[in-house]
Amino acid sequence: MKVHQLTFHCPLNYGAALQTYALGRVLQNLGHEVSLVDLRPVGLAPERTLHPLGLLHRWKFHRFVRQFCAPLIATSRWPGQAAKVAAGADAWVVGSDQVWNPEITGPYAGDYFLAELAPGCRRVAYAASFGRETLNWPDELVRKVRYWLSVFDGLS
């Protein structure tokens, strides 16, 4: 089965890099053909630096993702486009960590809820969270999120 993995793979964070690797490896070991959707919300983009140690640090993280994680699928950098650009999968797995925290994803929140995914494609969430105990969201966002979660095939 062709599976697209959507997660926070690009921050300069060891936990993010390792969970991206581990989830992709588990899916591959289960016999799936896995691709990593290359979506980079602005808030998660690595800081821009010209300092040699900062450049080396960023290079090492990107090298790890390229070398050990599932192959990247190029996506649009515009909100609402990930599912359209990375079409062709039998299933999508989103997660882990705070992928459903709109304070982090901002205008990309719908992408991480797979809101634009075509009907019939399986949606699975792995260890996805809001990152908050209480949500102070507008009523409209709460209604959208309630619907988006209702169409998932599996939540963990």
Salt bridges, closest charged atoms under 4 A:
ASP38 OD1 - HIS9 NE2 3.01
ASP38 OD1 - ARG40 NE 2.75
ASP38 OD2 - ARG77 NH2 3.40
GLU103 OE1 - ARG132 NH2 2.57
GLU140 OE2 - LYS144 NZ 3.59
